Structures are given as C-alpha cells and as structure tokens.
Amino acid sequence: MEFNQAKVFEALDAYREHIASQIQKNMELYDWADEEINDARMEYLEERLEIGEYMKGVRLSGLDGTIRRDPANGAGILEAYVSHIEAALRENSPEDIRHTIKSPAELRVVAEEVHGLIGPGMPYHNHHQLTFWSLTRETSRVKTPEELEDETGLNGWDPRGWTMGGGWNSGDGQDASCCVVYCRKPDEDGWKWRISPADDLLSEKSGALPHLAAASQPRRTWQLNTGEVARPVLLVLGSQSPRLKKGRLLRLDIRVLNSESWAALNESLGGRLLQPAAPGAVCHPGEPSYDAGRCAAAQAGWSKFDFHKADPVSVMWDNWSNDTCLPDAAYLCRADGYSAFVVNATTPEHVKFGVDFARENNVRLIVKSTGHDYLGRSFAQGSQSIWVHHMQDVQYHGAGFQLAGSDIAIEGNAVTVGGGTELYNAQKALAEHGQAIVGGGCGTVGVGGFTPGGGHSLLGPRYGMAADNVLQMEIVSPKGEIMTINEAQNTDLFWAMRGGGPGTFGVITSITFLTHASPAITHTFWAIRTEPDAPYLPALTAYVLSQMPALERAGMSMYCTSSRVLMDNPFPVQSLPTQIAGMMGVALLQDQSNSEAMQELWQPINATIAARWPEAVFVLQTEQFASWFDWFDKYRDARPVGYHLIFASRLLDEAALTEDVDALAAAVGTATERVGRVTAFLVSGRGVHEAVPRGGGNAVHPAWRRAYVHAMTTAQFPAMNATAKREAIELVDAAAEGLRRLAPDMGSYINEGSVYEKDWQQAYWGANYERLIGIKKTVDPDDVFWCEPCVGNEGWEVVDEGRLCRV
C-alpha cells in the first residue's frame, strides 16, 4: 500500500485529541490530597487509554510498515536494540538476579508496533537505539538498584522491605519524573516490572498502566508507559496539571492562543510575523516545504555561516537545535524543533510588539540575529523569536557624538549601528572613513550579541573590549519600553548591558560605538611543526604561552592553537603540508613602521625552541596590510559550521602564564590529552586593563582587567548520538579543569564558554553578579527574557522538550 504521510498525521492527531479530551475531563476530578479520587481517576484513565484506539488509527491510515529504512534488516535492528537494553540492565543489576532480567514484554510489543509505524530508528541515535520510547532511548538511563532507591524514594518507604533489582530513570521530557523498576514487595516471591514516579513513593496499589498515554502533542511525538503504576503524574500539555501552570507556552501548546491573537500581532507588525519551516525540511519528502533543488542548496550551504545567518530560525551549531531537522532524509524532521513564530523586525516598534505579545501571553521569547552563538542562547524550540538580522543601518558621526537626554558631547569619531549589524558590514562601512571599531575575528558575528558579552578583539590590547567602547544603546526593555540608555540616563541598564550577557535585559535595536583610526597591520602566520603526539608539546606550548605578556607589551595580539593531533593548515606556506601537529597561529602588530619588528620579536622564541626541542620546526611568514579592514577582508574567520561543538574556556593572567610554567605545561597536557588541542587568544592587555568605560565602569568580568590570554577547549560529536554528546561534554569539562586550577580566581568569557559550567555565575561575572541580578529583578521581574547560562535564570528550568517552568 502506498504510504500517505498526511493520513498518518491525521490519524495520530485524531487519536491524540481523543485521549486529550478524556484526560481533560479526568483532570477536572483530580485532587492531589484525595486518594480515593486519585484512584478513581486512574481507573477512569485505564478504561480509556487503550492501545486499541491507537492501533485503529494506524490501520485506518494503512500503516503496514511502508516507512522503513531497511526492511530486510529491520527485524535485526529491532532485536539488537532490545538486546542492548537487556545487556545494560543486567550489567547494572545484582549478580544473583541477572539471569532473570529481561526487558518488559510490553516493550517488545510496543517496539514492534512502532517499528511498523516508522521503521527502525527515526531519529537514529546509533545502531543500537530506536526512538520509540523516551524512557528507553538511552542506555545511560539504566541505573543501579541503589540509584533507583534514591530516585524513587523507596529508601524511605514504610513498610520497609521493597527490593530493587534494576531498571531505568526516564529523565526529563514527556515521561519525566518516572522510573521503570524491576522490583518485588516483601510478600512477593518473584520479581515484577513496575513504574514509579521519581522523587515519590511507590504505593501498594498497583494496576495495569495504560499502554499509551498520548498527550496533546504535535505530530510524531507520543508518550508511552508500560508495566505497573502507583500515583503516576501524567503531564498533559495545555492542561491544568499543577506542574505546567507556571510554564511558558511553546509550539507544543501554542494553540491555546487563538489564531486571532497571532493575526492581530501580524497586523501590528505589518505582516512581518513569520511561521518558518525548519531549514532542513526541504530535504524531507514528507514535509510541506520539501524541494529537491532547495535541498541540494541547503546541504551545500549547511557548513557555511551565510546559510544560517540568512534563515530566520537556523543556528550555526547543530547541537543547539537538538538535531530536530537536519538536511538529511535519513533522519527524522520534527517541525517543533525550531521557533514557532518569528517577528521579522526592522524597527524598534516591531521589537516592542513582539516583546509585549510574549510577555502578555506567557510565551517563551528568544532573540536571534545571525545565530552565531556557541551557547545556543538564540535558540529555543517551540518559542517565539525576535529576528533582528535586518536591523543593519550604519550611521557615521565624524564630528563627535551628543548623548541623548543630556548635555554631554563626546569628542572623537563614533558610529551608530543597528542591533542586527554584522561586524563585517560595520567594518566595511567604516573603512570608507578610515575608521574601525573593536570587533572580533568573524564577520558574521552580530553586534547585538557580541557586545553585551564583552566582545574581545585582536584590537583589544590597544583599545579595550567592545563593551568598553560603547557610548549609547537603544533597547526595548522587558516591559516593552523603547529606551535610550547611556551614562546620563537609565544608568543601571547601561552598566549591565555592557558585559552582562545577551538575551537577558532587553533587545538591542542600536549601539553607538567610539571608532578608532584604522591601523596598518603587520600580519604573521607562524607554526611550530611537531610529530603527532609529541611528548614535549605541552612543555613547548607552555613556554610560548609564558612569553605572551611580554609580547603584548611589545604591541602584539594573537590567535593560536596547540594540537597533538593533525589540524588543517589554512595558510599557503610552501614548506608546510595541508595538515600539521604542533602549534599554529596568527600574530598582529599595529602601525608598526619597522618591517623587521615581527621577526625580531619571534627570534628569541625561535632560538629557545631550537635549543630545547630541536625536533620542532619553526616557520614564520609575514604580510603587510594598509588598514584593519584590508586584513579583516582577507583573513576573517570563514571556517565550517553546521556541526556539533562543545566549548569551555578560562581567562589566564600573567601569574598563571609565567610563575609556574611546569604547572602550565601540565594544564596544557591535560587539555590536549582529553580533546586533542587547546586554543589561546592573546586579546587582552594594556587596553583592556586600563579601559575607562563611559559612566565609569561596566559589567565585563573583572578578571578581564588582569587577563592576557583567553584559553579554550572544544570537542565535536556526531549527530543523533546522545552518548557521544555526553562524552564530549565530560571531555571538554575535564580538559578545562586544569586551566581552572591554574587560575582559580579568574573566570571565563561568556560568549565562548560552556553552558555546562558548574559555577557559572562566578565564572562569567565574578563580583559583578550580585549587582547584575539585582538589576535583572528590577527591570524584568517576570523573566520575559531567559537563557542559559544567563543572569537571573536560576528561577526556571527547561523541561518537557524545551518548556520553561519555574523551579
């Protein structure tokens, strides 16, 4: 029978509506304090949540197994998955009962039904994992008996005597707060599979749990429960469940807002409200936006900055979109993985309408410019987004700048740029006036995210950070006010939004920067080539890093990487192959009249390397540029994107770099052993240390005022592989730990750090955090803006596939 995807979705939606209506009726009877009503509720649900209803819809849609990736091997893949689960269960169970452990029979039944529905593995995490049940999709959820006792509350249950044999915890999501446990009561001889709410107690009452508790979710996602149950908590999106009352609305339940509400917003915006398809959907035949020609373009563009910045919802690193719709038909495409509605803003008024709507309707709100965000703050699935990418006006002020709302006139040159302006466009426009702003090394970075994070630069050792050069901002506040902030008015916000992080205090619609005469640039590519895994590389790297404070005082700034594994060589140097191990970097001098200055600075370093590590080969190649933009136009960062990347970082001061070079070598060795390489940016120094921001200060981490080097560790992992992702997070954290110990009183750079940083408040803001959170509570008491890790986010957590709920 020919597969008709529309009928599939129609049947599944009909079933979900049937179940949701029954749940809604039952929820009206629900009383947490009344066990009799609770029992009646369970009986009511058991009568109605029948797999038969679900299968009726399956048969009506003709789902006879036509969606299969590999029908010939499907049964084998299915069996491999179930066997894999059983092996994990046995491994974590006591030896005396391992031989009795088998996955619940219902698991196999449901697996077979879903296998017939969607085929093996959609999405396909790895060759063992089928995504038919979120409770079991990851073997990392399999727990030991002791862990399960804590997570179910059995260790405090009275009467005592329950025995745990094994099982798994569901984690977060639609099956959240639930454990599947292999256990027995004191009066039982045999073992049984039961299901228990995590952080709750097993009740002595147990009954057949509904096979399928389908909540009112969008297509392709459903909740499965099996085994026996006591006091389960069914989370129904859009219902009156106590846990969800205070949650932010997402695409999953956005229908609670009637179409007239969205239509009114669209009318206010002049038709600028978008409902974009996932950017990879053009490659999925079942999606409305499928287009083979556009698919080829998407696949070709996925690794390039320009593709993602031009899309209203796409981001440049796939891990933040949770692989919900990659441009590959081999994977599942879920429409709910991206923002549901996008305000395509070109004026502050557009932004205001979007902020007001999100606040008044309790919708989760994010802000996107280009999507160039290593921490994923410009992405939240199912949210409403304000897209400021087209706010790119550039206005040059060549005769000083008058602050709004005051008599203060600032001498010198300045530029006002729209909140979505890309650094490349700003620098190009300023080049016509012989000027430049403090900006990073990648042209597609937007000023509206770069600057609130502080904004480091190769120009920083001379001119300070981007946040140090801000004269004024125009923003839309969480309360929907269009405000001008500077040293004369709204001073707390002006302080906070220069270093306090993006996506937190408001939406930037324009920024006015101090500009600087564009310097002539002496550019040097340098490399120290070693064999892969050279045992002396950590010591060699530590020596080079120890020279950086002195090099900065001589006027140098630098990007460099040390790698024990082969890395691509992007520079055309005839004596080097296309891949090398060792060290490699770019060093700049500004306005240097001595053409030999760069070679003179590197000569003693080269001599020391030759004496201590004669196996290493030092290469240096110099090039001259008349202006900053001439250099930036040629060498701005254009590396590939569209993959999965985890970051961690640490700021290193002179003491960390010079006082104990052996300890520095050990930290480098730890990092390169874990993730292969460590990157160091010499982007701080005198200009940052001695900066005097307008108004006397800003929220940039105080550690920047002592730092010289911003050091980073990173790791990549493959798509649809939760195990690999977890391992990458652990590896990057372990790699960065040596750097943290090296400089425990410093911090990290919020725009290039880890979303998993443990002590993130101290790491990203240090002593400034107390003042920042006070400002946040004042200007945004309802937390209209929330991101992670961002100031004031402690009051909320992400649950249920992106839902934001109060803690």
Secondary structure, DSSP 8 states (H G I E B T S, - for coil): ----HHHHHHHHHHHHHHHHHHHHHHHTT--TT-HHHHHHHHHHHHHH--HHHHHHHHHHTT-SS---S-HHHHHHHHHHHHHHHHHHHHHTS-GGGGGG----HHHHHHHHHHHHHH-S-SS--STT---S-TTTS-GGGEE-HHHHHHHHTGGG-SS---EEEEEEE--SSTT-SEEEEEEE-TT-SS-EEEEEETTS---S--EE--SB---S--TT---B--SEESS-----TTS--GGGTT--B-GGGGGGS-HHHHHHHHHHTTS-EE----GGGGG-TTSTT--HHHHHHHHHHTTSHHHHHTSSS--SBGGGGTTTT-S-TTS---GGGS-SEEEE-SSHHHHHHHHHHHHHHTB-EEEESS---TT-TT--TT-EEEE-TT---EEEETT-EE-TTSS-EE-S-EEEEETT-BHHHHHHHHHTTTEE----S-TT-BHHHHTTT----TTHHHH--GGGGEEEEEEE-TTS-EEEESSSSSHHHHHHTTTS-SSSS-EEEEEEEE-EE---EEEEEEEEEE-TT-TTHHHHHHHHHHTHHHHHHTTEEEEEEEEEEEEE--S--TTS-SEEEEEEEEEEEES---TTHHHHHHHHHHHHHHHH-TTSEEEEEEEEESSHHHHHHHHS-----SB-EEEEEEEEEHHHHHT-HHHHHHHHHHHHHHHSEEEEEE--SHHHHT---GGG--SS-GGGGTEEEEEEEEEE--TT-HHHHHHHHHHHHHHHHHHHHHSTTS---GGGS-TT-TTHHHHHHGGGHHHHHHHHHHH-TT--B--TT-TTGGGEEEETTTEEEE-
